[in-house]
Amino acid sequence: MTLDTARQVANVNHRAQRLYEDGYHAVWVEEPYELDVTNEEGTTYRLNVLFDYCTCPYWMEHRQTRRCKHLLGWKRLMERQAQEKRLGVPERETVLETREVVEVAA
């Protein structure tokens, strides 16, 4: 692994831990395997956590060798959302009503 590759992997791992803080929101589509992860701008990626699949461009480019931040961070994101719900914290306003799932061309 080159130094540049190691830096890129470290960056993705760091960003995966910050999905919630960065305004991402996750919703189960077909629990417990598929969920949609949406960023603040409204871009939604479909994840299949059983087969480690994501529709984001990073995963599509690196799927043979690496996982994307969505696949690395979805559990923590869901845990943070559940924690806020248990504590009665109002849900953040999101653009989920107008979202479109990014589809991948086969």
N, C-alpha and C positions, 0 to 999 in steps of 0.2 A: 504494500500500500504506500502510495506516495504521500508526501507531506500535504499537498493540496487536497488529496482525497480524504486524508485523515481530518483535515480542517472542515471539509464539507460535511462529513459524517458527524463530527462534533457539533456543528452548527444545526444540523437537522435534529439531532437529539435534544439540544437545548430548546429549539423552537417547539418541539413536540411537548415538552413539559410546560410550555406557556400558552397552549391553545386557549384555555379558559381566560387567562389574563389578556390575551390578544383579541378577545371578543368573539371567539368561535362558539357555536352552539351545535349540539348533536341530538338527533331524534332517531329512535329505532324505526326502521321501515318494516323489517321482518325479524323480530326478535327471536333468537339471540344471535343472528348471523349478519344481518345487513343494517347499516345505519347511514344516515345522511349527516355530513358535517358541513356547516355553513359558516362562512366568515362574515365580518361586519358589512362587507360590500354586497353580500347576497349570493356570492358564488358558492354553489353546493357541490360537494364530491360524494359519491356513493362508495362506501366501504363494505367489503365482505370480510369480516374478521375470521371466518373459518378458513378461507383460502388465501388470506393476506392479499387482498386485491383492493385497489383504489383507482378512481378515475382521474386523479390529479396528474398534471403533466410530469411532475418529478417522478412519480411512481412508474408512469408509462416509459419514461426514458431509462430508468435505473432498475426496473423490476427484476432483472436477472441477478442483481448483486446487492441491492439495498432496499430498505423499507422507507416510506415517506413519513413525514411528521404526523400525518393523520393516523396512520396505522400504529405508530409508536406512542401516540398520545391520547387515543380515544378513551381508554379506560379512565385515565386521570380526569379528562374532561367530563365524562359521565358522572364520576364520583363527586366532582365539584358541583355540578348541577344538582345532584341528589342532596348534597349537603346543604346547599342554599334552600332547597325546597323544604327540607326537614326543619331548618331554622326559621322558615317563614319569610325569607328575603324575597321581595317582589322580583319577578322575572325581568330580565333586561329586555328592553324593546329590541326586536330583531326585525329583519326584513324577510322572515320565513314565509309570509303569506304570498310574496311575489317571486319566490325563488324558482330557479330552474336548475335541475340536476344536469351537470356536465356529462354528456354521454361520450362514450369512446367508440370510435369507428373500429370495426373488427378488422 
